[in-house]
Amino acid sequence: MTPPPDLSARIPTTFAPELSSLASTLDDVVHRVTTLAEQAGASHLDEVSIELFRIERNLISAARRLDKLARD
């Protein structure tokens, strides 16, 4: 779900650095989750790997939304 087009008009510009920081933190978490998912796959823990990759996709989506909000 994407935010309404006029949402950025209601967000104070002082929020942008914090939103950007949160997006960056999420990017770091995504990297860590991806690494664990790959390790789980290599260890034949397929169900764990699949679930971690699902989590990765959701985190990537959240990071993109935060980044977009910070830039708008």
CYANA upper distance limits for C-alpha pairs under 8 A (distance plus 0.5 A):
  2 THR  CA     65 ARG  CA      7.91
  3 PRO  CA      7 LEU  CA      6.93
  6 ASP  CA     10 ARG  CA      7.78
  7 LEU  CA     11 ILE  CA      7.30
  8 SER  CA     69 LEU  CA      6.96
  8 SER  CA     72 ASP  CA      6.15
 11 ILE  CA     15 PHE  CA      7.37
 12 PRO  CA     16 ALA  CA      8.14
 14 THR  CA     18 GLU  CA      8.41
 15 PHE  CA     19 LEU  CA      6.59
 15 PHE  CA     70 ALA  CA      7.94
 16 ALA  CA     20 SER  CA      6.50
 16 ALA  CA     69 LEU  CA      8.21
 16 ALA  CA     70 ALA  CA      5.07
 16 ALA  CA     71 ARG  CA      7.69
 17 PRO  CA     21 SER  CA      6.58
 17 PRO  CA     70 ALA  CA      7.73
 18 GLU  CA     22 LEU  CA      6.63
 19 LEU  CA     23 ALA  CA      6.69
 19 LEU  CA     66 LEU  CA      6.44
 19 LEU  CA     67 ASP  CA      7.38
 19 LEU  CA     69 LEU  CA      7.81
 19 LEU  CA     70 ALA  CA      5.88
 20 SER  CA     24 SER  CA      6.71
 20 SER  CA     66 LEU  CA      7.44
 20 SER  CA     67 ASP  CA      6.35
 20 SER  CA     70 ALA  CA      6.16
 21 SER  CA     25 THR  CA      6.68
 22 LEU  CA     26 LEU  CA      6.65
 22 LEU  CA     63 ALA  CA      8.29
 22 LEU  CA     66 LEU  CA      7.78
 23 ALA  CA     27 ASP  CA      6.74
 23 ALA  CA     62 ALA  CA      8.38
 23 ALA  CA     63 ALA  CA      5.26
 23 ALA  CA     64 ARG  CA      7.77
 23 ALA  CA     66 LEU  CA      6.00
 23 ALA  CA     67 ASP  CA      6.13
 24 SER  CA     28 ASP  CA      6.96
 24 SER  CA     63 ALA  CA      8.01
 25 THR  CA     29 VAL  CA      6.85
 26 LEU  CA     30 VAL  CA      6.54
 26 LEU  CA     59 LEU  CA      7.22
 26 LEU  CA     60 ILE  CA      8.16
 26 LEU  CA     62 ALA  CA      8.33
 26 LEU  CA     63 ALA  CA      6.21
 27 ASP  CA     31 HIS  CA      6.84
 27 ASP  CA     59 LEU  CA      8.43
 27 ASP  CA     60 ILE  CA      7.71
 27 ASP  CA     63 ALA  CA      7.01
 28 ASP  CA     32 ARG  CA      6.92
 29 VAL  CA     33 VAL  CA      6.61
 29 VAL  CA     59 LEU  CA      8.45
 30 VAL  CA     34 THR  CA      6.50
 30 VAL  CA     56 GLU  CA      6.16
 30 VAL  CA     59 LEU  CA      6.70
 30 VAL  CA     60 ILE  CA      7.15
 31 HIS  CA     35 THR  CA      6.69
 32 ARG  CA     36 LEU  CA      6.82
 33 VAL  CA     37 ALA  CA      6.56
 33 VAL  CA     52 LEU  CA      6.90
 33 VAL  CA     53 PHE  CA      8.13
 33 VAL  CA     55 ILE  CA      8.22
 33 VAL  CA     56 GLU  CA      6.70
 34 THR  CA     38 GLU  CA      6.65
 34 THR  CA     52 LEU  CA      7.71
 34 THR  CA     53 PHE  CA      7.22
 34 THR  CA     56 GLU  CA      6.90
 35 THR  CA     39 GLN  CA      6.68
 36 LEU  CA     40 ALA  CA      6.50
 36 LEU  CA     49 SER  CA      8.15
 36 LEU  CA     52 LEU  CA      7.92
 37 ALA  CA     41 GLY  CA      6.67
 37 ALA  CA     48 VAL  CA      7.68
 37 ALA  CA     49 SER  CA      4.98
 37 ALA  CA     50 ILE  CA      7.81
 37 ALA  CA     52 LEU  CA      5.73
 37 ALA  CA     53 PHE  CA      6.57
 38 GLU  CA     42 ALA  CA      6.67
 38 GLU  CA     49 SER  CA      7.23
 39 GLN  CA     43 SER  CA      6.64
 39 GLN  CA     49 SER  CA      8.34
 40 ALA  CA     44 HIS  CA      6.78
 40 ALA  CA     45 LEU  CA      5.49
 40 ALA  CA     46 ASP  CA      7.27
 40 ALA  CA     48 VAL  CA      6.84
 40 ALA  CA     49 SER  CA      5.59
 41 GLY  CA     45 LEU  CA      6.00
 41 GLY  CA     46 ASP  CA      5.99
 41 GLY  CA     48 VAL  CA      8.29
 41 GLY  CA     49 SER  CA      5.75
 45 LEU  CA     49 SER  CA      6.61
 46 ASP  CA     50 ILE  CA      6.53
 47 GLU  CA     51 GLU  CA      6.72
 48 VAL  CA     52 LEU  CA      6.61
 49 SER  CA     53 PHE  CA      6.69
 50 ILE  CA     54 ARG  CA      6.82
 51 GLU  CA     55 ILE  CA      6.80
 52 LEU  CA     56 GLU  CA      6.58
 53 PHE  CA     57 ARG  CA      6.79
 54 ARG  CA     58 ASN  CA      7.00
 55 ILE  CA     59 LEU  CA      6.66
 56 GLU  CA     60 ILE  CA      6.60
 57 ARG  CA     61 SER  CA      6.75
 58 ASN  CA     62 ALA  CA      6.73
 59 LEU  CA     63 ALA  CA      6.57
 60 ILE  CA     64 ARG  CA      6.68
 61 SER  CA     65 ARG  CA      6.76
 62 ALA  CA     66 LEU  CA      6.71
 63 ALA  CA     67 ASP  CA      6.56
 64 ARG  CA     68 LYS  CA      6.54
 65 ARG  CA     69 LEU  CA      6.61
 66 LEU  CA     70 ALA  CA      6.62
 67 ASP  CA     71 ARG  CA      6.76
 68 LYS  CA     72 ASP  CA      6.56
